[in-house]
Amino acid sequence: MRDFPTSPEAFDACLFDMDGLLLDTERMFMRSFVALTSDLDIAPSEAEAFFITLVGTSAAETTRRLGAFLPSGVDIAGFDLAWRENHAANAAQGIALKPYVLEVLSALHVRNIPMAVVTSTAGCFARKHLKHAGLLRFFDAVCAGDEVRANKPHPEPYLTGAALLGVDAARCVAFEDSDLGTRAAIAAGCATFQIPDLRPTEVPVPDIGQKVVTHLGEAARHIGVLEEEF
C-alpha cells in the first residue's frame, strides 16, 4: 500500500465520486429499478442482485447489461428511459447525503483545498443532482461520464479530474464507494479511500492498495482534515 497523507499539507486536491459516496442515490436507483422490473415478473431479490452489479458502471455499460438481463422482447431503450424518469421524479423530492459529507466538504473548503467530482453519471444529471443537494458550490470542477473517452475502471476520469484542477493525480486524495471507481483512482495514482456502499455481501472488497473505511468522516480524519473521533 502506498503512503497515505496524514495532513492537508501532504496533498494538493481531493477527488470525489458522486453516487453512493456523496449522494445516497444508489438506493434510489435500485428502488426505481425494482419497481419497474416487478411489472416484468422479475423477483425483487433477483432485481436487487443484478442492480448491485451495475454500481460504478457508465450509462452506456448499464444499458448494454440491461439487454442481457431483461426478458426478450422488452424495449431496452424504453425501459432505460422509464427507469431514469422514475428516478428523476424521486430525486426531485430530495436527495439524501451520505454521512459526514457536509462536514468534510466544509472542512476542505475552509482550507482552500481544490475539489472535483469524478462520476460516471452524465454531466447534465450530475450537476443537477449536486446543485439540488446543495453541494455543487463546493466543487471547482466536475468530470462526468459523458465528458471522457473511457470510463471507470480506466484511470482517465481521475486523470482528467486532476487536470481540471491543475494538479498531478499522484498528489490527489480520491474517495470512492465502488470497486470499479476504486480501480480507476488507484490506476491514476491517487491515494484512494474506499467507502463501500451497495455490494454483494459474499464478495470481499479487493485489496489493491486502497484504504477501506466505514464512512467519509473516518477518511477525513485519516488525512488530518477533521479531528473528531468517529
C-alpha positions in Angstrom: 0.0 0.0 0.0 1.3 3.5 -0.8 1.9 6.0 1.9 -1.3 8.0 2.7 -1.2 11.7 3.5 -1.9 12.4 7.2 -2.1 16.2 6.9 -3.6 18.7 4.5 -0.1 19.9 3.6 0.7 16.4 2.1 -1.8 16.6 -0.8 -2.9 19.2 -3.4 -6.6 18.3 -4.1 -9.5 15.9 -3.4 -11.5 14.0 -6.0 -14.9 12.5 -5.1 -17.1 10.0 -6.7 -20.8 11.1 -6.5 -23.4 8.3 -6.4 -23.1 6.2 -3.3 -20.3 8.4 -2.0 -21.6 11.9 -1.7 -25.3 11.3 -2.5 -27.4 8.3 -1.3 -28.7 7.9 -4.8 -27.8 4.2 -5.5 -30.6 3.0 -3.2 -33.0 5.4 -5.0 -31.9 4.0 -8.4 -32.4 0.5 -7.0 -35.9 1.2 -5.7 -36.9 2.5 -9.1 -35.4 -0.5 -10.8 -37.1 -3.0 -8.6 -40.5 -1.2 -9.1 -40.2 -1.3 -12.9 -38.9 -4.9 -13.1 -41.7 -6.2 -10.9 -44.0 -5.4 -13.8 -41.9 -7.8 -15.8 -42.4 -10.6 -13.2 -38.8 -10.3 -12.0 -38.5 -11.1 -8.3 -37.2 -8.2 -6.2 -34.3 -10.2 -4.9 -33.2 -11.0 -8.4 -33.5 -7.4 -9.5 -31.6 -6.1 -6.5 -28.8 -8.7 -7.0 -28.5 -7.6 -10.7 -28.6 -3.9 -9.8 -25.7 -4.2 -7.4 -23.5 -5.4 -10.4 -24.2 -2.1 -12.1 -22.8 0.1 -9.3 -20.0 2.2 -10.7 -20.7 1.5 -14.4 -21.3 4.1 -17.1 -24.7 4.8 -18.6 -23.7 3.0 -21.8 -22.5 -0.1 -20.0 -25.6 -0.2 -17.8 -27.8 -0.1 -20.9 -25.7 -2.9 -22.5 -26.1 -5.1 -19.4 -29.8 -4.4 -19.3 -30.1 -6.0 -22.7 -28.8 -9.3 -21.3 -30.8 -9.2 -18.1 -34.3 -8.2 -19.1 -36.7 -10.6 -20.8 -36.6 -10.9 -24.5 -38.9 -8.6 -26.3 -38.6 -5.8 -23.8 -37.8 -2.4 -25.3 -34.4 -1.7 -23.7 -34.3 1.9 -24.6 -37.9 2.4 -23.4 -37.2 0.7 -20.1 -34.0 2.6 -19.6 -35.8 5.9 -20.2 -38.7 5.0 -17.9 -36.2 4.0 -15.2 -34.3 7.3 -15.4 -37.5 9.3 -15.5 -38.8 7.4 -12.4 -35.5 8.1 -10.6 -35.5 11.8 -11.6 -39.0 12.2 -10.2 -37.9 10.7 -6.9 -34.8 12.8 -6.8 -36.8 15.9 -7.3 -38.4 15.2 -4.0 -35.0 15.4 -2.3 -31.6 13.6 -2.3 -30.2 12.4 0.9 -26.5 12.9 1.6 -24.2 10.2 2.8 -22.9 10.6 6.4 -20.4 13.4 7.1 -20.5 14.8 3.6 -21.2 18.4 4.6 -18.7 18.3 7.5 -15.9 17.0 5.2 -16.6 19.3 2.3 -16.9 22.3 4.6 -13.6 21.5 6.3 -11.8 21.2 2.9 -13.4 24.4 1.6 -12.2 26.3 4.7 -8.7 25.1 4.0 -9.0 26.2 0.3 -8.2 22.7 -0.9 -9.4 22.3 -4.5 -12.1 19.7 -5.0 -13.6 17.9 -8.1 -16.4 15.4 -8.6 -15.4 12.4 -10.8 -18.5 10.5 -11.7 -19.8 8.0 -14.4 -23.1 9.9 -14.4 -23.7 12.2 -17.4 -22.7 15.7 -16.8 -26.2 17.3 -17.0 -27.6 14.9 -14.4 -24.5 15.1 -12.2 -24.5 18.9 -11.9 -28.3 19.0 -11.5 -28.2 16.5 -8.6 -25.2 18.2 -7.0 -26.9 21.6 -7.2 -30.2 20.1 -5.9 -28.4 18.6 -2.9 -26.6 21.9 -2.2 -23.1 20.5 -2.9 -22.2 22.0 -6.3 -20.9 25.2 -4.7 -18.1 23.2 -3.0 -16.5 22.0 -6.2 -14.1 23.6 -8.6 -14.8 21.1 -11.4 -17.0 18.1 -12.4 -15.7 15.4 -14.6 -18.7 13.4 -15.8 -19.1 10.1 -17.6 -20.0 11.6 -21.0 -17.1 14.0 -20.8 -14.3 11.4 -21.1 -13.4 8.8 -23.7 -13.0 6.0 -21.3 -15.0 5.4 -18.1 -14.1 3.7 -14.8 -12.2 1.4 -14.2 -10.0 3.2 -16.7 -7.9 5.9 -15.0 -8.9 8.6 -17.5 -11.7 10.1 -15.4 -9.4 10.6 -12.4 -6.6 11.9 -14.5 -9.0 14.3 -16.1 -10.4 15.4 -12.8 -6.9 16.2 -11.5 -6.0 18.0 -14.7 -9.2 20.2 -14.4 -7.8 21.3 -11.1 -4.4 21.9 -12.4 -2.7 19.2 -10.2 -1.0 15.9 -10.5 -3.3 12.9 -9.8 -0.5 11.4 -7.7 -0.9 14.4 -5.4 -4.7 13.9 -5.0 -6.7 12.0 -2.5 -9.7 10.1 -4.0 -12.8 8.9 -2.4 -14.8 6.1 -3.9 -17.5 3.5 -3.0 -17.4 1.1 -5.9 -14.7 -1.4 -6.9 -14.7 0.0 -10.4 -14.1 3.5 -9.3 -11.5 2.4 -6.8 -9.6 0.7 -9.5 -9.8 3.8 -11.6 -8.5 6.1 -8.9 -5.6 3.7 -7.9 -4.6 3.3 -11.6 -4.5 7.1 -11.9 -2.1 7.2 -8.9 -4.4 8.7 -6.3 -4.2 7.9 -2.6 -7.6 6.3 -2.5 -10.1 5.7 0.2 -12.9 3.2 -0.5 -16.1 3.5 1.5 -18.3 0.6 0.3 -21.9 1.2 -0.2 -24.1 -1.3 -2.1 -22.2 -4.5 -2.9 -22.8 -8.3 -2.8 -22.3 -9.5 0.8 -20.4 -12.5 -0.4 -17.9 -10.5 -2.5 -14.9 -9.3 -0.5 -13.5 -5.8 -1.1 -10.4 -6.3 -3.3 -7.2 -5.2 -1.7 -5.5 -3.2 -4.5 -3.7 -0.5 -2.4 -6.7 1.5 -1.2 -7.6 2.2 2.4 -11.1 0.9 3.3 -13.1 2.9 5.8 -16.7 2.9 7.0 -17.6 6.5 6.1 -16.3 9.8 4.8 -15.7 11.2 8.2 -13.2 8.5 9.0 -11.3 9.1 5.8 -11.2 12.8 6.5 -9.7 12.2 10.0 -7.0 10.0 8.4 -5.8 12.9 6.2 -6.0 15.4 9.0 -9.0 17.4 7.8 -11.3 16.5 10.7 -10.0 16.0 14.3 -13.1 14.4 15.7 -13.1 10.7 16.5 -15.8 8.7 14.7 
